[in-house]
Each structure stands twice: as C-alpha cells, then as structure tokens.
Amino acid sequence: MRDLPAQDYLGKRFPSAVGSVGSEVQAAFAGLYETISSNGATPTGPPFLMASQPTLRGKMDIEVGAPCAPVPAPGAGQHRGRLEAGKAAVAVFRGPYDQIGPIYTALYEWAGRNGHRPAGPPREVYLNSPDEVSGPADYLTEVILPIA
C-alpha cells in the first residue's frame, strides 16, 4: 500500500477495440508529448493508462495521461486532468502488456482481504517504454488500484 500525491496531467480519452489498443495508445502518447514539448512544459512522471472493461464485442474506453508541469493548453481531443491524492494498492509487473491481467486480480483480492474497497479506476503506469528495452519480457508496468 502506498500514499500517492495528487498529480496533474495532460490526457486524452478515446474508444478503442481490443485488437488496436497498442497502436492507438502509442499515437495518443505521441500527441500528448508533442503538446507538452511544444508548449515548454516538463514531464513530471511516467505516462499512465486507465481503461474500462472490454464489452462482449471487444470495445473499451481508454484514457491516457502524461503528468507534466505546467499542464499546457490541450490540443485537439486532449484535456487537462488531475489524479487525486490517496491510498493505493500497488504492484509492479515485468513482462508483456497482454499478460498483466492476473496482477489486477491480485490487487483486488488483496484489497478485499485487508478491508479496503476500490476508490477509483485502476491504472497502469509505464515505467519504461518499448523503445528502451530489448523486448516485451522487460516491460515494467506499475498497476495502481486506488483504495479506501
């Protein structure tokens, strides 16, 4: 369990399908960092993603965020956001993004066993990028479940 500070970010929300999430997320992050860079803002933490559960047809809502200061005026389809301070269950996963599911299950089970309940949507924080490592086995992702 960790106490997380509030965090301001530049974000983007969009609908996606299970099969195209990766490329859409990469494009969204590229757009966010272009806006941050072109406005003289500074990244203040690693990027993150929040997603709804996929529907039976494989559709989901995605929000990606890039913490920065100051948060610049949003570009097309972007918005300013804030992650509120609070307690969270946190786990770090090393491996391919498509194998992260059991970490979510473990965090929800831990929270329930320890008298906590979810206090917001979980998110994935990308501690490295595919460009920085030799392959998916080396991806580092922090999964955060806000709790009360």
Phi and psi restraints in degrees (value plus and minus 20) as a CYANA .aco file:
   2 ARG   PHI    -161.0  -121.0
   2 ARG   PSI     125.7   165.7
   3 ASP   PHI    -110.0   -70.0
   3 ASP   PSI     100.4   140.4
   4 LEU   PHI    -122.6   -82.6
   4 LEU   PSI     118.1   158.1
   5 PRO   PHI     -97.3   -57.3
   5 PRO   PSI     142.6   182.6
   6 ALA   PHI     -84.7   -44.7
   6 ALA   PSI     132.3   172.3
   7 GLN   PHI    -164.8  -124.8
   7 GLN   PSI     102.5   142.5
   8 ASP   PHI    -108.0   -68.0
   8 ASP   PSI     127.0   167.0
   9 TYR   PHI    -172.6  -132.6
   9 TYR   PSI     141.3   181.3
  10 LEU   PHI    -118.7   -78.7
  10 LEU   PSI     109.3   149.3
  11 GLY   PHI    -152.7  -112.7
  11 GLY   PSI     153.3   193.3
  12 LYS   PHI    -169.1  -129.1
  12 LYS   PSI     113.1   153.1
  13 ARG   PHI    -131.9   -91.9
  13 ARG   PSI     122.9   162.9
  14 PHE   PHI    -182.2  -142.2
  14 PHE   PSI     132.1   172.1
  15 PRO   PHI     -99.8   -59.8
  15 PRO   PSI     130.7   170.7
  16 SER   PHI    -167.6  -127.6
  16 SER   PSI     150.1   190.1
  17 ALA   PHI    -136.7   -96.7
  17 ALA   PSI     128.7   168.7
  18 VAL   PHI     -69.1   -29.1
  18 VAL   PSI     -62.5   -22.5
  19 GLY   PHI     -93.4   -53.4
  19 GLY   PSI     -34.6     5.4
  20 SER   PHI    -139.6   -99.6
  20 SER   PSI     -10.6    29.4
  21 VAL   PHI     -77.7   -37.7
  21 VAL   PSI     -67.8   -27.8
  22 GLY   PHI     -75.2   -35.2
  22 GLY   PSI     -71.2   -31.2
  23 SER   PHI     -89.4   -49.4
  23 SER   PSI     -55.8   -15.8
  24 GLU   PHI     -88.8   -48.8
  24 GLU   PSI     -58.7   -18.7
  25 VAL   PHI     -85.8   -45.8
  25 VAL   PSI     -64.7   -24.7
  26 GLN   PHI     -78.4   -38.4
  26 GLN   PSI     -64.2   -24.2
  27 ALA   PHI     -85.0   -45.0
  27 ALA   PSI     -59.8   -19.8
  28 ALA   PHI     -85.4   -45.4
  28 ALA   PSI     -64.4   -24.4
  29 PHE   PHI     -82.1   -42.1
  29 PHE   PSI     -62.0   -22.0
  30 ALA   PHI     -78.9   -38.9
  30 ALA   PSI     -62.4   -22.4
  31 GLY   PHI     -85.2   -45.2
  31 GLY   PSI     -60.9   -20.9
  32 LEU   PHI     -82.7   -42.7
  32 LEU   PSI     -68.1   -28.1
  33 TYR   PHI     -88.9   -48.9
  33 TYR   PSI     -48.1    -8.1
  34 GLU   PHI     -85.2   -45.2
  34 GLU   PSI     -64.2   -24.2
  35 THR   PHI     -84.1   -44.1
  35 THR   PSI     -63.1   -23.1
  36 ILE   PHI     -80.7   -40.7
  36 ILE   PSI     -69.9   -29.9
  37 SER   PHI     -83.8   -43.8
  37 SER   PSI     -66.3   -26.3
  38 SER   PHI     -90.5   -50.5
  38 SER   PSI     -32.8     7.2
  39 ASN   PHI    -128.0   -88.0
  39 ASN   PSI     -10.7    29.3
  40 GLY   PHI      53.3    93.3
  40 GLY   PSI      -4.2    35.8
  41 ALA   PHI    -103.4   -63.4
  41 ALA   PSI     145.3   185.3
  42 THR   PHI    -141.6  -101.6
  42 THR   PSI     109.5   149.5
  43 PRO   PHI     -79.8   -39.8
  43 PRO   PSI     118.4   158.4
  44 THR   PHI    -138.8   -98.8
  44 THR   PSI     -12.6    27.4
  45 GLY   PHI     157.9   197.9
  45 GLY   PSI     152.0   192.0
  46 PRO   PHI     -92.5   -52.5
  46 PRO   PSI     136.0   176.0
  47 PRO   PHI     -89.7   -49.7
  47 PRO   PSI     138.2   178.2
  48 PHE   PHI    -158.8  -118.8
  48 PHE   PSI     146.2   186.2
  49 LEU   PHI    -158.6  -118.6
  49 LEU   PSI     118.6   158.6
  50 MET   PHI    -144.6  -104.6
  50 MET   PSI     117.7   157.7
  51 ALA   PHI    -158.4  -118.4
  51 ALA   PSI     126.6   166.6
  52 SER   PHI     -97.7   -57.7
  52 SER   PSI     144.1   184.1
  53 GLN   PHI     -85.2   -45.2
  53 GLN   PSI     118.8   158.8
  54 PRO   PHI     -83.7   -43.7
  54 PRO   PSI     123.9   163.9
  55 THR   PHI     -96.0   -56.0
  55 THR   PSI     155.7   195.7
  56 LEU   PHI     -80.8   -40.8
  56 LEU   PSI     -44.1    -4.1
  57 ARG   PHI    -112.3   -72.3
  57 ARG   PSI     -12.4    27.6
  58 GLY   PHI      59.9    99.9
  58 GLY   PSI      -2.5    37.5
  59 LYS   PHI    -115.8   -75.8
  59 LYS   PSI     128.1   168.1
  60 MET   PHI    -173.3  -133.3
  60 MET   PSI     140.7   180.7
  61 ASP   PHI    -120.1   -80.1
  61 ASP   PSI     114.0   154.0
  62 ILE   PHI    -138.4   -98.4
  62 ILE   PSI     121.6   161.6
  63 GLU   PHI    -150.2  -110.2
  63 GLU   PSI     108.6   148.6
  64 VAL   PHI    -133.9   -93.9
  64 VAL   PSI     130.7   170.7
  65 GLY   PHI    -161.7  -121.7
  65 GLY   PSI     129.1   169.1
  66 ALA   PHI    -147.1  -107.1
  66 ALA   PSI      83.6   123.6
  67 PRO   PHI     -81.0   -41.0
  67 PRO   PSI     116.3   156.3
  68 CYS   PHI    -181.5  -141.5
  68 CYS   PSI     145.9   185.9
  69 ALA   PHI    -167.5  -127.5
  69 ALA   PSI     117.1   157.1
  70 PRO   PHI     -89.3   -49.3
  70 PRO   PSI     139.6   179.6
  71 VAL   PHI     -95.6   -55.6
  71 VAL   PSI      98.2   138.2
  72 PRO   PHI     -94.5   -54.5
  72 PRO   PSI     150.1   190.1
  73 ALA   PHI     -79.2   -39.2
  73 ALA   PSI     110.7   150.7
  74 PRO   PHI     -86.2   -46.2
  74 PRO   PSI     124.8   164.8
  75 GLY   PHI    -101.3   -61.3
  75 GLY   PSI    -192.9  -152.9
  76 ALA   PHI     -78.5   -38.5
  76 ALA   PSI     106.5   146.5
  77 GLY   PHI      56.5    96.5
  77 GLY   PSI     -16.4    23.6
  78 GLN   PHI    -122.7   -82.7
  78 GLN   PSI     147.5   187.5
  79 HIS   PHI    -171.3  -131.3
  79 HIS   PSI     140.2   180.2
  80 ARG   PHI    -108.0   -68.0
  80 ARG   PSI     124.1   164.1
  81 GLY   PHI    -165.0  -125.0
  81 GLY   PSI     150.4   190.4
  82 ARG   PHI    -164.5  -124.5
  82 ARG   PSI     107.8   147.8
  83 LEU   PHI    -111.5   -71.5
  83 LEU   PSI     103.1   143.1
  84 GLU   PHI     -93.7   -53.7
  84 GLU   PSI     132.6   172.6
  85 ALA   PHI     -86.8   -46.8
  85 ALA   PSI     132.7   172.7
  86 GLY   PHI     143.7   183.7
  86 GLY   PSI     159.1   199.1
  87 LYS   PHI    -102.2   -62.2
  87 LYS   PSI     130.1   170.1
  88 ALA   PHI    -170.8  -130.8
  88 ALA   PSI     126.6   166.6
  89 ALA   PHI    -105.7   -65.7
  89 ALA   PSI     114.0   154.0
  90 VAL   PHI    -154.4  -114.4
  90 VAL   PSI     117.7   157.7
  91 ALA   PHI    -159.9  -119.9
  91 ALA   PSI     128.1   168.1
  92 VAL   PHI    -128.4   -88.4
  92 VAL   PSI     111.5   151.5
  93 PHE   PHI    -134.7   -94.7
  93 PHE   PSI     114.9   154.9
  94 ARG   PHI    -133.4   -93.4
  94 ARG   PSI      99.4   139.4
  95 GLY   PHI     127.4   167.4
  95 GLY   PSI    -196.5  -156.5
  96 PRO   PHI     -82.3   -42.3
  96 PRO   PSI     122.9   162.9
  97 TYR   PHI     -76.9   -36.9
  97 TYR   PSI     -55.0   -15.0
  98 ASP   PHI     -95.0   -55.0
  98 ASP   PSI     -19.1    20.9
  99 GLN   PHI    -133.8   -93.8
  99 GLN   PSI      -3.9    36.1
 100 ILE   PHI    -103.7   -63.7
 100 ILE   PSI     -32.9     7.1
 101 GLY   PHI     -68.2   -28.2
 101 GLY   PSI     -65.8   -25.8
 102 PRO   PHI     -81.1   -41.1
 102 PRO   PSI     -43.8    -3.8
 103 ILE   PHI     -87.2   -47.2
 103 ILE   PSI     -60.4   -20.4
 104 TYR   PHI     -80.3   -40.3
 104 TYR   PSI     -67.0   -27.0
 105 THR   PHI     -78.3   -38.3
 105 THR   PSI     -65.7   -25.7
 106 ALA   PHI     -82.6   -42.6
 106 ALA   PSI     -60.6   -20.6
 107 LEU   PHI     -86.2   -46.2
 107 LEU   PSI     -64.4   -24.4
 108 TYR   PHI     -83.0   -43.0
 108 TYR   PSI     -61.6   -21.6
 109 GLU   PHI     -85.3   -45.3
 109 GLU   PSI     -62.4   -22.4
 110 TRP   PHI     -80.2   -40.2
 110 TRP   PSI     -66.1   -26.1
 111 ALA   PHI     -79.0   -39.0
 111 ALA   PSI     -67.0   -27.0
 112 GLY   PHI     -82.2   -42.2
 112 GLY   PSI     -64.6   -24.6
 113 ARG   PHI     -83.1   -43.1
 113 ARG   PSI     -46.5    -6.5
 114 ASN   PHI    -125.3   -85.3
 114 ASN   PSI      -1.2    38.8
 115 GLY   PHI      56.5    96.5
 115 GLY   PSI       0.8    40.8
 116 HIS   PHI    -128.5   -88.5
 116 HIS   PSI     142.4   182.4
 117 ARG   PHI    -153.3  -113.3
 117 ARG   PSI     133.5   173.5
 118 PRO   PHI     -79.3   -39.3
 118 PRO   PSI     120.2   160.2
 119 ALA   PHI    -141.6  -101.6
 119 ALA   PSI       1.7    41.7
 120 GLY   PHI     141.1   181.1
 120 GLY   PSI     152.8   192.8
 121 PRO   PHI     -90.3   -50.3
 121 PRO   PSI     125.4   165.4
 122 PRO   PHI     -90.9   -50.9
 122 PRO   PSI     141.1   181.1
 123 ARG   PHI    -163.7  -123.7
 123 ARG   PSI     135.9   175.9
 124 GLU   PHI    -126.4   -86.4
 124 GLU   PSI     109.5   149.5
 125 VAL   PHI    -131.7   -91.7
 125 VAL   PSI     104.5   144.5
 126 TYR   PHI    -111.4   -71.4
 126 TYR   PSI      84.9   124.9
 127 LEU   PHI     -99.0   -59.0
 127 LEU   PSI     -37.2     2.8
 128 ASN   PHI    -165.7  -125.7
 128 ASN   PSI     151.6   191.6
 129 SER   PHI    -137.2   -97.2
 129 SER   PSI     139.6   179.6
 130 PRO   PHI     -75.7   -35.7
 130 PRO   PSI     -46.4    -6.4
 131 ASP   PHI     -94.0   -54.0
 131 ASP   PSI     -36.6     3.4
 132 GLU   PHI    -117.0   -77.0
 132 GLU   PSI     -29.3    10.7
 133 VAL   PHI    -146.5  -106.5
 133 VAL   PSI     147.8   187.8
 134 SER   PHI     -98.6   -58.6
 134 SER   PSI     -38.4     1.6
 135 GLY   PHI     158.6   198.6
 135 GLY   PSI     155.2   195.2
 136 PRO   PHI     -76.0   -36.0
 136 PRO   PSI     -47.8    -7.8
 137 ALA   PHI     -83.0   -43.0
 137 ALA   PSI     -39.7     0.3
 138 ASP   PHI    -122.3   -82.3
 138 ASP   PSI     -17.1    22.9
 139 TYR   PHI     -82.4   -42.4
 139 TYR   PSI     114.9   154.9
 140 LEU   PHI    -134.0   -94.0
 140 LEU   PSI     101.0   141.0
 141 THR   PHI    -149.8  -109.8
 141 THR   PSI     108.0   148.0
 142 GLU   PHI    -114.2   -74.2
 142 GLU   PSI     106.9   146.9
 143 VAL   PHI    -124.3   -84.3
 143 VAL   PSI     106.0   146.0
 144 ILE   PHI    -138.8   -98.8
 144 ILE   PSI     106.5   146.5
 145 LEU   PHI    -137.6   -97.6
 145 LEU   PSI      84.0   124.0
 146 PRO   PHI     -80.0   -40.0
 146 PRO   PSI     118.0   158.0
 147 ILE   PHI    -153.4  -113.4
 147 ILE   PSI     137.8   177.8
